[in-house]
């Protein structure tokens, strides 16, 4: 029997991790949670401080028996479930269910499934974090109490098959309160005036849209202003051009990944997390449940090397992002590729699309700002001394490539190796 037994959550990553560790280690999976509250009773002793009453899941009894036998034969048992509160609870449940001893048990965590990360975890084991276990227990107990107490009431009073929960019940209330605010809101109207001017230029006939900065309270006031413009002459009174810049967004957290995957790929939240889980378990990305935008020094260096190699040193701008959310886990990393050079994950189309999104966002976060040129045009009206204002911005090309930030263009997927212009220069397409 192997000297070391490593227990992970998912069978998908067990084989990969075993390959990293060598012949002295055998890696097995718990297939998720092995213990839970009773399915037939409340499972919470309210009179004893809401103490949860856990039991081994019926479909996990055979697995627990096998793992218990293997753990007794091993010199050390390494609990390697995920590093979030659910993963910590799984390690604690395994510790209890297998009857493990503290002196022969090690708890390890890793943020990515790579050989350096696994080796580092083995070299730096820790104890089970009982604060995280307690956090998971509190969540589970609340789920059970709210669900068991309120759901039957909903079935009886509202509609069968409805469910109540510690999150969804509060969310429904917030939605109802906001809807009431919308219903009670007193709307007011405002009218704006927009003008389209045509003029001749070297490129031919052009059109410019401008807007009057002032808003009118009534349609009559707006109409009166329009009448005052009859027969007026319009002339550009001032043109102001200022340089500006646009910085890239930080790397993905769980919530921002879900938002962007929905907006750009049309993925549901559940689908995003399922595909991200597959990428994580195959060693392509770091752990996908995180609220941190921080990147490790290793990741920053890998990103820098990839940007220099692909685009040039002038496009590198190393940034250290900090999470603004209170209570965020800064020790964790943002969601990023484990290997920045890897472009094709060799999986399904969904995996490739989500991986591309993560990789581009990570690299773009470490690239130079987009150099913009903001222009404001004031157009005077001769009959009433008012002015229309037109604003716009363009990316500064300055020799076509010197100042353009490929970070921003890369996010939008608009980088072409060859320009579509007849010049065919090696630069981003000017039509984009």
ROTIGU-749957 format. One record per residue: residue in three letters; x negated, y negated, z of N, C-alpha, C in turn. Coordinates in steps of 0.1 Angstrom, whole numbers, padded with zeros to 4 digits, always signed. Layout:
<seses>
ALAXYZXYZXYZ ...
</seses>
This chain:
<seses>
UNK-0008+0012+0000+0000+0000+0000-0009-0013+0000 UNK-0004-0023-0007-0011-0036-0007-0013-0042+0007 UNK-0024-0049+0008-0026-0056+0021-0017-0067+0024 UNK-0012-0074+0013-0004-0086+0014+0009-0084+0006 UNK+0020-0087+0013+0033-0088+0007+0038-0102+0006 UNK+0040-0107-0006+0045-0120-0008+0060-0119-0012 UNK+0069-0127-0006+0083-0127-0009+0087-0140-0014 UNK+0092-0141-0027+0097-0153-0033+0112-0152-0034 UNK+0118-0163-0039+0133-0163-0041+0137-0156-0054 UNK+0130-0159-0064+0135-0155-0078+0126-0144-0084 UNK+0131-0134-0090+0123-0124-0096+0116-0129-0109 UNK+0121-0140-0115+0115-0145-0127+0101-0150-0125 UNK+0098-0155-0113+0084-0160-0110+0076-0150-0102 UNK+0081-0139-0098+0074-0129-0090+0062-0124-0098 UNK+0065-0120-0110+0054-0114-0119+0043-0124-0122 UNK+0047-0136-0125+0037-0146-0128+0027-0149-0116 UNK+0034-0150-0104+0026-0152-0092+0017-0140-0088 UNK+0022-0128-0090+0014-0116-0088+0002-0116-0097 UNK+0003-0120-0109-0008-0121-0118-0019-0131-0114 UNK-0015-0142-0107-0024-0151-0102-0032-0146-0090 UNK-0025-0138-0081-0031-0134-0068-0040-0122-0069 UNK-0038-0113-0078-0046-0101-0079-0041-0089-0072 UNK-0050-0078-0072-0045-0065-0068-0043-0064-0053 UNK-0048-0073-0045-0045-0072-0030-0032-0078-0026 UNK-0024-0082-0036-0011-0088-0033+0000-0081-0041 UNK+0011-0079-0035+0023-0075-0042+0034-0085-0040 UNK+0041-0089-0050+0051-0100-0049+0065-0094-0052 UNK+0074-0096-0042+0087-0092-0044+0097-0104-0042 UNK+0109-0101-0047+0119-0112-0046+0130-0109-0037 UNK+0135-0120-0030+0147-0118-0021+0160-0120-0029 UNK+0159-0125-0041+0171-0128-0049+0180-0138-0042 UNK+0174-0148-0037+0182-0159-0030+0184-0156-0016 UNK+0194-0161-0010+0197-0159+0004+0200-0144+0007 UNK+0195-0140+0019+0198-0126+0023+0207-0125+0035 UNK+0210-0137+0041+0219-0138+0053+0229-0149+0051 UNK+0241-0148+0056+0250-0159+0055+0261-0157+0066 UNK+0269-0167+0067+0280-0166+0077+0290-0155+0073 UNK+0297-0150+0082+0307-0139+0079+0317-0144+0068 UNK+0320-0135+0060+0330-0138+0049+0344-0136+0053 UNK+0346-0129+0064+0360-0125+0069+0364-0134+0081 UNK+0355-0140+0088+0358-0148+0100+0352-0162+0098 UNK+0354-0170+0108+0349-0184+0107+0334-0184+0107 UNK+0328-0175+0115+0313-0174+0115+0306-0185+0122 UNK+0313-0193+0130+0307-0204+0138+0313-0204+0152 UNK+0305-0202+0162+0310-0202+0176+0311-0217+0181 UNK+0322-0222+0180+0324-0236+0183+0322-0239+0198 UNK+0325-0229+0207+0324-0230+0221+0309-0230+0225 UNK+0300-0225+0217+0286-0225+0220+0278-0234+0211 UNK+0282-0246+0211+0275-0257+0204+0275-0254+0189 UNK+0286-0249+0183+0287-0247+0169+0276-0237+0164 UNK+0273-0227+0171+0262-0218+0168+0267-0209+0156 UNK+0258-0209+0145+0262-0201+0134+0260-0186+0136 UNK+0269-0178+0131+0268-0163+0133+0265-0157+0120 UNK+0252-0155+0118+0247-0149+0105+0248-0134+0105 UNK+0249-0129+0093+0249-0115+0091+0243-0112+0077 UNK+0236-0100+0076+0230-0097+0063+0241-0094+0052 UNK+0239-0101+0041+0249-0099+0030+0250-0085+0026 UNK+0262-0080+0023+0265-0066+0020+0256-0062+0008 UNK+0255-0070-0002+0247-0066-0014+0232-0067-0012 UNK+0228-0072-0001+0213-0073+0002+0208-0063+0012 UNK+0217-0054+0017+0212-0045+0028+0202-0035+0023 UNK+0204-0030+0010+0194-0021+0005+0181-0028+0003 UNK+0181-0040-0003+0169-0048-0005+0162-0050+0008 UNK+0169-0054+0019+0163-0057+0032+0156-0044+0037 UNK+0162-0033+0035+0157-0020+0040+0143-0018+0033 UNK+0143-0020+0020+0130-0018+0012+0119-0028+0016 UNK+0123-0041+0018+0114-0051+0022+0109-0048+0036 UNK+0117-0043+0045+0113-0041+0059+0103-0030+0059 UNK+0105-0019+0051+0095-0008+0050+0081-0014+0044 UNK+0082-0022+0034+0070-0027+0028+0062-0037+0038 UNK+0070-0045+0045+0064-0054+0055+0057-0047+0066 UNK+0062-0036+0070+0055-0028+0081+0042-0022+0076 UNK+0041-0019+0063+0029-0013+0058+0019-0024+0054 UNK+0023-0036+0053+0014-0047+0049+0007-0053+0061 UNK-0005-0058+0058-0013-0065+0069-0007-0079+0072 UNK-0003-0086+0061+0002-0099+0062+0014-0100+0053 UNK+0025-0108+0058+0036-0111+0050+0037-0126+0047 UNK+0037-0129+0034+0037-0143+0030+0051-0147+0025 UNK+0058-0156+0033+0071-0161+0029+0069-0173+0019 UNK+0073-0171+0007+0070-0181-0004+0082-0186-0010 UNK+0093-0187-0003+0105-0193-0009+0103-0208-0012 UNK+0113-0214-0018+0111-0228-0023+0109-0237-0011 UNK+0104-0250-0014+0100-0259-0003+0111-0268+0002 UNK+0124-0266-0003+0135-0274+0002+0141-0267+0014 UNK+0152-0273+0019+0158-0268+0031+0165-0254+0029 UNK+0170-0252+0017+0175-0238+0014+0164-0228+0014 UNK+0153-0232+0008+0142-0222+0008+0136-0220+0022 UNK+0136-0230+0030+0131-0228+0044+0140-0219+0052 UNK+0153-0221+0049+0163-0212+0056+0162-0197+0051 UNK+0159-0195+0038+0157-0182+0033+0145-0175+0040 UNK+0134-0183+0042+0122-0177+0049+0126-0174+0063 UNK+0133-0182+0070+0137-0179+0084+0146-0167+0084 UNK+0155-0166+0075+0164-0154+0075+0156-0142+0072 UNK+0147-0142+0063+0138-0131+0061+0130-0127+0073 UNK+0125-0137+0080+0117-0135+0092+0126-0127+0102 UNK+0139-0131+0104+0148-0125+0113+0152-0111+0108 UNK+0156-0110+0096+0162-0098+0091+0151-0086+0090 UNK+0139-0090+0087+0128-0080+0086+0121-0077+0099 UNK+0125-0085+0109+0119-0083+0123+0104-0085+0122 UNK+0100-0096+0116+0085-0099+0114+0080-0105+0127 UNK+0067-0103+0129+0059-0109+0140+0052-0121+0135 UNK+0051-0131+0144+0045-0144+0141+0030-0142+0136 UNK+0023-0133+0143+0008-0132+0140+0005-0126+0127 UNK+0015-0119+0121+0013-0113+0107+0022-0119+0096 UNK+0027-0131+0099+0036-0138+0090+0030-0152+0087 UNK+0030-0155+0074+0025-0168+0069+0036-0174+0060 UNK+0038-0187+0062+0048-0195+0053+0039-0203+0044 UNK+0042-0202+0031+0035-0210+0021+0045-0216+0011 UNK+0041-0228+0006+0049-0235-0003+0040-0241-0014 UNK+0046-0242-0026+0039-0248-0037+0049-0255-0046 UNK+0044-0266-0053+0052-0275-0060+0053-0271-0075 UNK+0043-0262-0079+0042-0258-0093+0037-0244-0093 UNK+0040-0236-0103+0036-0222-0104+0024-0222-0114 UNK+0012-0226-0108+0000-0225-0115-0010-0218-0106 UNK-0021-0213-0111-0031-0206-0103-0037-0215-0092 UNK-0041-0227-0096-0046-0236-0085-0036-0239-0074 UNK-0024-0241-0078-0014-0244-0068-0011-0232-0058 UNK-0010-0220-0064-0008-0208-0056-0020-0205-0047 UNK-0032-0206-0053-0044-0204-0045-0045-0214-0033 UNK-0042-0227-0036-0042-0237-0025-0032-0234-0014 UNK-0020-0229-0018-0010-0225-0009-0014-0214+0000 UNK-0021-0204-0005-0026-0192+0002-0037-0197+0012 UNK-0045-0207+0008-0056-0212+0017-0050-0221+0027 UNK-0038-0226+0026-0033-0236+0036-0018-0232+0040 UNK-0017-0220+0047-0004-0216+0051+0001-0224+0063 UNK+0014-0224+0066+0019-0231+0078+0030-0222+0084 UNK+0036-0228+0095+0047-0221+0101+0060-0225+0095 UNK+0070-0217+0098+0084-0221+0093+0088-0234+0099 UNK+0093-0243+0091+0097-0257+0096+0111-0255+0101 UNK+0113-0255+0114+0126-0253+0120+0135-0265+0119 UNK+0129-0277+0117+0137-0288+0115+0145-0287+0101 UNK+0138-0282+0091+0144-0280+0078+0155-0269+0079 UNK+0152-0259+0087+0161-0248+0089+0174-0253+0096 UNK+0172-0262+0106+0183-0267+0113+0192-0276+0104 UNK+0185-0283+0095+0192-0292+0085+0201-0283+0076 UNK+0196-0272+0072+0203-0263+0063+0215-0257+0071 UNK+0213-0253+0084+0223-0248+0092+0234-0258+0094 UNK+0231-0270+0096+0241-0281+0098+0250-0282+0086 UNK+0243-0282+0074+0251-0283+0061+0260-0271+0060 UNK+0255-0259+0063+0263-0247+0061+0274-0246+0071 UNK+0272-0250+0083+0283-0250+0093+0294-0260+0089 UNK+0290-0272+0085+0299-0282+0081+0308-0277+0069 UNK+0301-0271+0059+0308-0265+0048+0319-0256+0052 UNK+0315-0247+0062+0324-0237+0066+0336-0243+0074 UNK+0333-0252+0083+0343-0258+0092+0353-0265+0083 UNK+0348-0274+0075+0357-0282+0066+0365-0273+0057 UNK+0358-0264+0050+0365-0255+0041+0375-0246+0047 UNK+0372-0240+0058+0381-0231+0065+0393-0238+0071 UNK+0391-0250+0076+0402-0257+0083+0411-0265+0073 UNK+0405-0271+0063+0413-0280+0054+0418-0273+0042 UNK+0411-0264+0036+0415-0258+0024+0429-0251+0025 UNK+0432-0243+0036+0445-0237+0038+0456-0248+0039 UNK+0452-0259+0045+0462-0270+0047+0466-0276+0033 UNK+0456-0277+0024+0458-0282+0011+0467-0272+0003 UNK+0465-0259+0005+0473-0249-0002+0487-0250+0002 UNK+0489-0253+0015+0503-0253+0020+0510-0266+0016 UNK+0503-0278+0017+0509-0291+0016+0509-0297+0002 UNK+0498-0293-0005+0496-0300-0018+0497-0290-0030 UNK+0488-0281-0031+0488-0272-0043+0479-0260-0040 UNK+0483-0248-0044+0474-0236-0042+0461-0238-0050 UNK+0451-0231-0044+0438-0230-0050+0429-0243-0049 UNK+0434-0253-0043+0426-0265-0041+0416-0262-0030 UNK+0405-0269-0030+0394-0267-0020+0390-0280-0014 UNK+0386-0279-0002+0381-0291+0005+0366-0288+0009 UNK+0358-0298+0010+0344-0296+0014+0338-0309+0021 UNK+0327-0307+0027+0321-0318+0034+0317-0330+0025 UNK+0314-0327+0012+0310-0337+0003+0322-0342-0006 UNK+0329-0332-0012+0340-0335-0022+0351-0342-0015 UNK+0354-0339-0002+0365-0346+0005+0362-0360+0007 UNK+0350-0363+0011+0346-0377+0013+0345-0385-0001 UNK+0340-0378-0011+0340-0384-0024+0354-0387-0029 UNK+0363-0379-0027+0377-0381-0032+0382-0394-0025 UNK+0379-0395-0012+0384-0407-0004+0378-0419-0010 UNK+0365-0419-0013+0358-0431-0019+0364-0435-0032 UNK+0367-0425-0040+0374-0427-0053+0387-0433-0052 UNK+0395-0428-0042+0409-0433-0040+0408-0448-0035 UNK+0399-0451-0026+0397-0464-0021+0393-0474-0032 UNK+0384-0470-0040+0380-0478-0051+0391-0481-0061 UNK+0399-0470-0064+0410-0471-0073+0421-0481-0067 UNK+0422-0481-0054+0432-0491-0048+0426-0505-0049 UNK+0413-0507-0048+0407-0520-0050+0409-0525-0064 UNK+0408-0516-0074+0410-0519-0088+0424-0524-0090 UNK+0434-0516-0084+0448-0520-0086+0451-0533-0080 UNK+0445-0537-0069+0448-0549-0062+0440-0561-0066 UNK+0431-0559-0076+0422-0569-0080+0430-0579-0089 UNK+0428-0592-0086+0435-0602-0094+0426-0607-0105 UNK+0430-0604-0117+0421-0607-0129+0423-0621-0133 UNK+0412-0626-0138+0412-0640-0144+0405-0639-0158 UNK+0410-0648-0167+0405-0647-0180+0395-0658-0182 UNK+0385-0655-0191+0376-0665-0195+0373-0664-0210 UNK+0372-0675-0217+0370-0674-0232+0357-0680-0236 UNK+0351-0673-0245+0338-0677-0250+0338-0679-0265 UNK+0329-0687-0270+0329-0691-0284+0316-0686-0290 UNK+0317-0678-0300+0305-0672-0307+0306-0677-0322 UNK+0294-0681-0327+0293-0686-0341+0283-0678-0349 UNK+0286-0676-0362+0277-0669-0371+0273-0680-0381 UNK+0260-0682-0382+0254-0692-0391+0247-0684-0402 UNK+0248-0689-0415+0241-0683-0426+0231-0694-0431 UNK+0220-0689-0435+0209-0698-0440+0201-0690-0450 UNK+0193-0698-0458+0184-0693-0468+0170-0692-0462 UNK+0163-0681-0465+0149-0679-0461+0142-0673-0472 UNK+0129-0670-0470+0121-0664-0481+0126-0650-0484 UNK+0133-0644-0474+0138-0630-0476+0152-0631-0482 UNK+0157-0643-0485+0171-0644-0490+0181-0649-0480 UNK+0193-0646-0482+0204-0651-0473+0203-0643-0460 UNK+0203-0651-0449+0202-0645-0436+0214-0649-0427 UNK+0217-0642-0416+0227-0645-0407+0222-0645-0393 UNK+0226-0655-0386+0222-0657-0372+0234-0659-0363 UNK+0235-0650-0352+0247-0651-0343+0242-0659-0331 UNK+0250-0669-0327+0247-0677-0315+0260-0678-0307 UNK+0258-0682-0294+0269-0683-0285+0268-0696-0277 UNK+0280-0702-0275+0281-0714-0266+0279-0710-0252 UNK+0270-0715-0244+0268-0711-0230+0280-0713-0221 UNK+0288-0723-0225+0300-0726-0216+0311-0716-0218 UNK+0318-0713-0207+0330-0705-0208+0343-0714-0205 UNK+0354-0711-0212+0366-0719-0211+0376-0710-0203 UNK+0384-0717-0194+0393-0711-0186+0406-0707-0193 UNK+0410-0714-0203+0422-0711-0211+0419-0711-0226 UNK+0428-0704-0233+0427-0703-0247+0428-0717-0254 UNK+0437-0725-0247+0439-0739-0253+0426-0747-0252 UNK+0418-0746-0241+0406-0753-0240+0396-0748-0251 UNK+0396-0735-0253+0386-0730-0263+0390-0735-0277 UNK+0404-0735-0279+0408-0740-0292+0405-0755-0294 UNK+0407-0762-0284+0404-0776-0285+0389-0779-0288 UNK+0381-0771-0282+0366-0772-0285+0364-0769-0300 UNK+0370-0758-0305+0368-0755-0319+0373-0766-0328 UNK+0384-0772-0325+0389-0783-0333+0379-0795-0333 UNK+0372-0797-0321+0362-0808-0321+0350-0805-0329 UNK+0348-0792-0334+0337-0789-0342+0340-0790-0357 UNK+0352-0793-0360+0356-0794-0375+0348-0806-0381 UNK+0342-0802-0393+0334-0812-0400+0320-0815-0394 UNK+0316-0807-0384+0303-0810-0378+0292-0805-0386 UNK+0280-0810-0384+0268-0806-0390+0260-0798-0379 UNK+0254-0787-0383+0247-0779-0374+0232-0778-0378 UNK+0224-0780-0368+0209-0781-0370+0202-0775-0358 UNK+0191-0768-0361+0183-0762-0351+0175-0774-0343 UNK+0178-0775-0331+0172-0786-0323+0160-0781-0316 UNK+0158-0768-0313+0146-0764-0306+0145-0748-0308 UNK+0132-0744-0310+0129-0730-0310+0118-0728-0300 UNK+0120-0719-0291+0111-0716-0280+0107-0701-0281 UNK+0095-0698-0282+0090-0684-0282+0081-0681-0270 UNK+0084-0671-0263+0076-0668-0251+0072-0653-0252 UNK+0059-0650-0247+0055-0636-0246+0062-0629-0234 UNK+0065-0617-0235+0071-0609-0224+0066-0595-0225 UNK+0069-0587-0215+0065-0573-0215+0076-0565-0208 UNK+0076-0552-0212+0085-0543-0206+0078-0530-0201 UNK+0079-0527-0188+0072-0516-0182+0080-0503-0184 UNK+0074-0492-0185+0081-0479-0186+0087-0475-0173 UNK+0097-0466-0174+0104-0461-0162+0095-0451-0155 UNK+0097-0450-0141+0089-0440-0134+0093-0426-0138 UNK+0085-0416-0134+0087-0402-0137+0101-0398-0131 UNK+0106-0386-0135+0119-0382-0131+0120-0377-0117 UNK+0131-0380-0110+0135-0373-0098+0147-0364-0103 UNK+0152-0357-0093+0164-0348-0097+0175-0356-0103 UNK+0179-0367-0096+0191-0375-0101+0188-0382-0114 UNK+0176-0388-0116+0174-0395-0129+0172-0385-0140 UNK+0167-0373-0138+0166-0363-0148+0180-0359-0152 UNK+0189-0357-0143+0203-0353-0146+0210-0364-0154 UNK+0207-0377-0151+0213-0388-0158+0208-0389-0172 UNK+0195-0388-0174+0189-0389-0187+0193-0377-0196 UNK+0193-0365-0190+0197-0353-0198+0211-0354-0203 UNK+0220-0360-0194+0234-0362-0198+0235-0372-0210 UNK+0227-0383-0208+0228-0395-0217+0222-0391-0231 UNK+0210-0385-0231+0203-0383-0243+0205-0369-0249 UNK+0207-0359-0241+0209-0345-0246+0223-0340-0245 UNK+0232-0347-0238+0245-0342-0236+0246-0330-0227 UNK+0237-0328-0218+0237-0317-0208+0245-0320-0196 UNK+0253-0311-0191+0260-0312-0178+0249-0311-0167 UNK+0253-0316-0155+0244-0315-0144+0240-0300-0141 UNK+0250-0291-0141+0247-0277-0139+0238-0271-0149 UNK+0240-0275-0162+0232-0270-0173+0217-0275-0171 UNK+0216-0288-0168+0203-0294-0166+0195-0287-0155 UNK+0201-0284-0144+0195-0277-0133+0191-0263-0136 UNK+0200-0256-0144+0198-0242-0148+0185-0242-0157 UNK+0185-0251-0167+0173-0250-0176+0161-0255-0169 UNK+0162-0265-0160+0150-0269-0153+0145-0258-0144 UNK+0154-0250-0138+0150-0239-0130+0142-0229-0138 UNK+0146-0226-0150+0139-0217-0159+0125-0222-0163 UNK+0124-0235-0165+0111-0241-0168+0102-0240-0156 UNK+0107-0243-0144+0099-0242-0132+0094-0228-0130 UNK+0103-0218-0131+0100-0204-0128+0090-0198-0138 UNK+0090-0204-0150+0080-0199-0160+0067-0207-0160 UNK+0066-0216-0150+0054-0224-0148+0052-0236-0157 UNK+0062-0241-0163+0061-0252-0172+0062-0266-0166 UNK+0070-0267-0155+0072-0279-0148+0071-0277-0133 UNK+0069-0288-0126+0069-0288-0112+0083-0286-0106 UNK+0084-0285-0093+0097-0282-0087+0107-0293-0090 UNK+0119-0288-0094+0129-0298-0100+0139-0304-0090 UNK+0137-0301-0077+0146-0307-0067+0137-0316-0058 UNK+0137-0329-0062+0129-0338-0055+0135-0352-0056 UNK+0132-0361-0046+0137-0375-0047+0124-0384-0048 UNK+0113-0379-0051+0101-0386-0051+0097-0390-0066 UNK+0091-0402-0068+0086-0406-0081+0071-0406-0081 UNK+0065-0400-0070+0051-0400-0069+0045-0389-0078 UNK+0033-0392-0083+0025-0382-0090+0012-0380-0083 UNK+0007-0367-0083-0006-0364-0076-0017-0370-0084 UNK-0029-0371-0078-0041-0376-0084-0045-0367-0096 UNK-0042-0354-0094-0045-0345-0105-0036-0348-0117 UNK-0024-0350-0115-0014-0353-0126-0018-0366-0133 UNK-0022-0376-0125-0025-0389-0131-0037-0387-0140 UNK-0047-0379-0136-0059-0377-0144-0055-0370-0157 UNK-0047-0359-0155-0043-0351-0167-0035-0360-0177 UNK-0026-0369-0172-0019-0378-0181-0028-0388-0188 UNK-0038-0393-0180-0047-0402-0186-0055-0396-0198 UNK-0060-0384-0195-0068-0377-0206-0059-0374-0218 UNK-0047-0370-0216-0038-0367-0228-0035-0380-0236 UNK-0033-0391-0229-0029-0403-0236-0041-0408-0244 UNK-0053-0408-0238-0065-0412-0245-0068-0404-0257 UNK-0066-0390-0256-0068-0381-0267-0058-0384-0278 UNK-0045-0386-0274-0035-0387-0284-0033-0401-0290 UNK-0036-0411-0282-0032-0425-0287-0044-0435-0285 UNK-0053-0432-0277-0064-0442-0275-0064-0448-0261 UNK-0076-0452-0256-0078-0456-0243-0070-0469-0240 UNK-0068-0477-0250-0061-0490-0248-0047-0489-0244 UNK-0041-0476-0245-0027-0474-0242-0026-0468-0228 UNK-0036-0467-0220-0036-0461-0207-0034-0472-0196 UNK-0024-0470-0187-0023-0479-0176-0018-0470-0164 UNK-0027-0466-0156-0024-0457-0145-0015-0464-0134 UNK-0004-0458-0131+0005-0464-0121+0008-0454-0109 UNK+0009-0459-0097+0013-0452-0086+0027-0457-0082 UNK+0037-0449-0084+0050-0453-0081+0054-0449-0066 UNK+0062-0456-0060+0067-0453-0046+0082-0453-0046 UNK+0087-0443-0039+0102-0442-0038+0107-0452-0029 UNK+0118-0459-0033+0124-0469-0025+0135-0463-0016 UNK+0140-0451-0019+0150-0446-0011+0145-0442+0003 UNK+0153-0446+0013+0150-0442+0027+0150-0427+0029 UNK+0140-0422+0035+0139-0408+0038+0134-0399+0027 UNK+0130-0405+0016+0125-0397+0005+0112-0390+0009 UNK+0110-0378+0003+0099-0370+0006+0087-0374-0003 UNK+0078-0383+0002+0067-0388-0006+0056-0377-0008 UNK+0056-0367+0001+0046-0357+0000+0049-0348-0013 UNK+0061-0348-0017+0064-0340-0029+0061-0349-0042 UNK+0061-0342-0053+0059-0349-0066+0072-0351-0073 UNK+0071-0360-0083+0082-0362-0093+0082-0349-0102 UNK+0092-0348-0110+0093-0337-0119+0084-0340-0131 UNK+0074-0331-0134+0064-0334-0144+0060-0321-0150 UNK+0054-0321-0162+0048-0309-0168+0036-0304-0159 UNK+0034-0291-0158+0022-0286-0151+0010-0288-0159 UNK+0011-0287-0172+0000-0289-0182+0004-0299-0192 UNK-0002-0311-0191+0002-0322-0199+0000-0320-0214 UNK-0010-0312-0217-0013-0309-0231-0003-0300-0238 UNK+0005-0292-0230+0014-0283-0236+0026-0290-0242 UNK+0029-0288-0255+0040-0295-0261+0051-0285-0264 UNK+0048-0272-0267+0058-0262-0270+0059-0252-0259 UNK+0070-0251-0253+0072-0241-0242+0075-0227-0246 UNK+0079-0226-0259+0081-0213-0264+0094-0206-0259 UNK+0103-0214-0254+0115-0208-0249+0127-0211-0258 UNK+0139-0213-0251+0151-0216-0259+0150-0231-0264 UNK+0160-0234-0273+0161-0248-0277+0164-0257-0266 UNK+0172-0253-0257+0176-0262-0245+0163-0264-0236 UNK+0155-0254-0234+0143-0255-0226+0134-0265-0233 UNK+0132-0264-0246+0123-0272-0253+0127-0287-0253 UNK+0140-0289-0254+0145-0303-0254+0144-0310-0241 UNK+0147-0302-0230+0145-0308-0217+0131-0310-0213 UNK+0122-0300-0217+0108-0302-0215+0102-0314-0222 UNK+0106-0316-0234+0102-0328-0242+0106-0341-0234 UNK+0118-0341-0229+0123-0353-0222+0114-0355-0209 UNK+0111-0345-0202+0103-0346-0190+0088-0350-0193 UNK+0083-0344-0204+0069-0347-0207+0067-0361-0212 UNK+0076-0366-0221+0075-0379-0226+0077-0390-0215 UNK+0086-0387-0206+0089-0396-0195+0076-0397-0186 UNK+0070-0386-0183+0058-0386-0175+0046-0393-0181 UNK+0044-0390-0194+0033-0397-0201+0035-0412-0203 UNK+0048-0415-0206+0051-0429-0208+0050-0437-0195 UNK+0052-0431-0184+0051-0438-0171+0036-0442-0168 UNK+0027-0436-0175+0013-0439-0173+0007-0447-0185 UNK+0015-0453-0193+0010-0460-0205+0012-0475-0204 UNK+0006-0482-0213+0006-0497-0213+0020-0502-0215 UNK+0022-0514-0210+0035-0521-0211+0038-0524-0226 UNK+0050-0524-0229+0054-0529-0243+0052-0544-0243 UNK+0045-0549-0253+0043-0564-0255+0055-0569-0264 UNK+0063-0578-0258+0074-0584-0265+0072-0598-0268 UNK+0081-0603-0277+0081-0617-0280+0096-0622-0279 UNK+0099-0630-0269+0113-0635-0268+0114-0648-0274 UNK+0124-0650-0282+0127-0662-0289+0141-0668-0286 UNK+0141-0681-0282+0154-0687-0280+0156-0699-0290 UNK+0167-0699-0297+0170-0709-0307+0182-0717-0303 UNK+0180-0730-0302+0192-0739-0299+0197-0746-0311 UNK+0210-0745-0313+0216-0751-0325+0226-0762-0321 UNK+0223-0774-0325+0230-0786-0321+0243-0788-0330 UNK+0254-0793-0323+0266-0796-0330+0267-0811-0331 UNK+0268-0817-0342+0268-0831-0344+0280-0838-0338 UNK+0292-0832-0338+0304-0839-0334+0306-0840-0319 UNK+0301-0831-0311+0304-0831-0297+0292-0830-0288 UNK+0280-0830-0293+0267-0830-0286+0265-0817-0278 UNK+0273-0806-0281+0270-0793-0275+0260-0786-0283 UNK+0256-0774-0278+0246-0766-0284+0249-0751-0283 UNK+0248-0744-0294+0248-0730-0294+0234-0724-0292 UNK+0234-0712-0285+0221-0706-0282+0221-0692-0288 UNK+0210-0689-0295+0207-0675-0300+0194-0670-0293 UNK+0195-0658-0289+0183-0652-0283+0180-0639-0289 UNK+0167-0635-0288+0163-0622-0294+0149-0619-0290 UNK+0146-0606-0291+0132-0602-0288+0127-0592-0298 UNK+0115-0592-0301+0108-0582-0309+0096-0577-0303 UNK+0091-0565-0307+0079-0560-0302+0068-0567-0310 UNK+0058-0572-0302+0046-0579-0308+0037-0568-0315 UNK+0035-0570-0328+0026-0561-0335+0012-0567-0335 UNK+0010-0579-0337-0003-0585-0337-0014-0577-0344 UNK-0013-0576-0357-0022-0567-0365-0016-0553-0366 UNK-0003-0552-0364+0005-0541-0365+0004-0530-0354 UNK-0008-0529-0348-0009-0518-0338-0016-0522-0325 UNK-0022-0534-0325-0030-0537-0313-0022-0538-0300 UNK-0011-0545-0301-0003-0548-0289+0009-0539-0287 UNK+0013-0531-0297+0025-0523-0295+0023-0512-0284 UNK+0032-0511-0275+0031-0500-0265+0038-0487-0271 UNK+0030-0477-0273+0036-0465-0277+0044-0458-0266 UNK+0042-0462-0254+0049-0456-0243+0064-0458-0245 UNK+0068-0471-0248+0082-0474-0250+0087-0467-0263 UNK+0079-0468-0274+0084-0462-0286+0085-0446-0285 UNK+0076-0440-0277+0076-0426-0276+0088-0421-0268 UNK+0093-0429-0258+0105-0426-0251+0117-0425-0261 UNK+0117-0434-0271+0128-0435-0280+0126-0426-0292 UNK+0115-0419-0292+0112-0409-0303+0110-0416-0316 UNK+0104-0428-0316+0102-0435-0329+0088-0437-0333 UNK+0079-0427-0329+0065-0428-0334+0064-0420-0347 UNK+0059-0426-0357+0056-0419-0369+0041-0421-0372 UNK+0034-0410-0376+0020-0411-0379+0017-0420-0391 UNK+0026-0420-0401+0024-0428-0412+0036-0438-0413 UNK+0033-0450-0417+0043-0460-0418+0051-0457-0431 UNK+0064-0460-0431+0072-0458-0442+0070-0469-0453 UNK+0064-0480-0448+0061-0491-0457+0051-0487-0468 UNK+0051-0493-0479+0042-0489-0490+0027-0489-0486 UNK+0024-0496-0475+0009-0497-0471+0005-0484-0466 UNK+0014-0475-0460+0011-0462-0455-0001-0462-0445 UNK-0001-0473-0437-0011-0474-0427-0008-0464-0415 UNK-0019-0460-0408-0017-0452-0396-0013-0461-0384 UNK+0000-0463-0384+0006-0472-0374+0021-0469-0372 UNK+0027-0473-0361+0041-0471-0359+0049-0477-0370 UNK+0060-0471-0374+0067-0475-0386+0073-0489-0383 UNK+0071-0498-0392+0076-0512-0390+0091-0513-0391 UNK+0097-0503-0397+0112-0504-0399+0119-0500-0386 UNK+0111-0494-0376+0117-0490-0363+0117-0501-0354 
</seses>
